[in-house]
Amino acid sequence: MQPDDFPAASVWLVGAGPGDPELLTMKAVRLIEAADIVFYDALVGPGVLDRIPPGTERVGVGKRSGRHSKDQGTIDSLIVAAALAGHRVVRLKGGDPSIFGRSTEEIDACRAAGIPVRICPGITAASAAAASGLASLTLRGLERRLTLVTAHARAGEPLDLDWSALAAPDATLAVYMGRAAAGQVAAELMSAGLAPDTPVMVAVNVSLPGERLIRGRLDAMAFLVEAISDGDPALLLIGQAMGVSAPQAADRIATLQPLAV
Ligand SMILES: C[S@@+](CC[C@H](N)C(=O)[O-])C[C@H]1O[C@@H](n2cnc3c(N)ncnc32)[C@H](O)[C@@H]1O
């Protein structure tokens, strides 16, 4: 236990990782064990929740696409109220709190109330999916960029993304919350010039017992997601790096870049 990083009446936003409790950081475990109250998302894995000590109050504030059990303003108020009551508050968020996690609203709410707030990072779904698929998110000389994007649009609004920028052939694209829009994402990327045979890996329930990795091509992406149920988190990874397992990647790079060591 660090002596003074989790005083009473303070908040930590803690990254819970993709689900497997072994992918929690040691710091996350320490903070979870020290908390008086834990507010957790629907995507936090059951094995991670098991790390919350029996006497600690736990509150599910599970937000899932289209089925918000508590709106963001309510979550902000709950966290602030718990801290103002003198509790050590952990706000446990799936993956990394800084990636599509609405951390800023919670930080702003805490700061407006004068409550100390800090972030403990976690392993994001893209990192965990690549690890499960024995893939690299970048490929030396081929994939020089990694772009994280969400395909979740506000209710009633179209998906408004810069498709020509996302269709860059030298980038790996990680699409969060992309299952429902997978067909549209593929069509838009191909219209913007990305090759139909670009490799795709759809990663479902990464690091959890029901993990599935579905591989294919961009022009088949709509079909790759067909059998995934609404409740299962899925990430779309698109790019040359997804067609190459680690040993093959080394071969490919050696062939394409004989002088680059
Ligand atoms: C609201 S975003 C939160 C992302 C999270 N902060 C992170 O860093 O992974 C939720 C989306 O993350 C992805 N995701 C999170 N956990 C996942 C998992 N275990 N397997 C596959 N995708 C996951 C899915 O695209 C899901 O719809």
PDBQT file of the ligand as one rigid body, heavy atoms in Angstrom, charges set to zero:
ROOT
HETATM    1  C1  LIG A 301     -17.172   1.763 -24.362  1.00  0.00    +0.000 C 
HETATM    2  S1  LIG A 301     -15.860   0.941 -25.194  1.00  0.00    +0.000 S 
HETATM    3  C2  LIG A 301     -14.706   0.876 -23.876  1.00  0.00    +0.000 C 
HETATM    4  C3  LIG A 301     -13.316   0.529 -24.316  1.00  0.00    +0.000 C 
HETATM    5  C4  LIG A 301     -12.370   0.310 -23.165  1.00  0.00    +0.000 C 
HETATM    6  N1  LIG A 301     -12.184   1.528 -22.417  1.00  0.00    +0.000 N 
HETATM    7  C5  LIG A 301     -11.019  -0.236 -23.626  1.00  0.00    +0.000 C 
HETATM    8  O1  LIG A 301      -9.996   0.461 -23.466  1.00  0.00    +0.000 OA
HETATM    9  O2  LIG A 301     -10.982  -1.372 -24.112  1.00  0.00    +0.000 OA
HETATM   10  C6  LIG A 301     -16.468  -0.712 -25.285  1.00  0.00    +0.000 C 
HETATM   11  C7  LIG A 301     -15.961  -1.444 -26.507  1.00  0.00    +0.000 C 
HETATM   12  O3  LIG A 301     -14.635  -1.895 -26.280  1.00  0.00    +0.000 OA
HETATM   13  C8  LIG A 301     -14.433  -3.127 -26.946  1.00  0.00    +0.000 C 
HETATM   14  N2  LIG A 301     -14.130  -4.152 -25.933  1.00  0.00    +0.000 N 
HETATM   15  C9  LIG A 301     -14.011  -3.971 -24.609  1.00  0.00    +0.000 A 
HETATM   16  N3  LIG A 301     -13.716  -5.134 -23.991  1.00  0.00    +0.000 NA
HETATM   17  C10 LIG A 301     -13.648  -6.065 -24.958  1.00  0.00    +0.000 A 
HETATM   18  C11 LIG A 301     -13.387  -7.466 -24.958  1.00  0.00    +0.000 A 
HETATM   19  N4  LIG A 301     -13.117  -8.142 -23.831  1.00  0.00    +0.000 N 
HETATM   20  N5  LIG A 301     -13.418  -8.124 -26.139  1.00  0.00    +0.000 NA
HETATM   21  C12 LIG A 301     -13.669  -7.459 -27.289  1.00  0.00    +0.000 A 
HETATM   22  N6  LIG A 301     -13.909  -6.144 -27.354  1.00  0.00    +0.000 NA
HETATM   23  C13 LIG A 301     -13.900  -5.457 -26.198  1.00  0.00    +0.000 A 
HETATM   24  C14 LIG A 301     -15.709  -3.423 -27.712  1.00  0.00    +0.000 C 
HETATM   25  O4  LIG A 301     -15.615  -2.853 -28.996  1.00  0.00    +0.000 OA
HETATM   26  C15 LIG A 301     -16.724  -2.694 -26.861  1.00  0.00    +0.000 C 
HETATM   27  O5  LIG A 301     -17.904  -2.418 -27.595  1.00  0.00    +0.000 OA
ENDROOT
TORSDOF 0
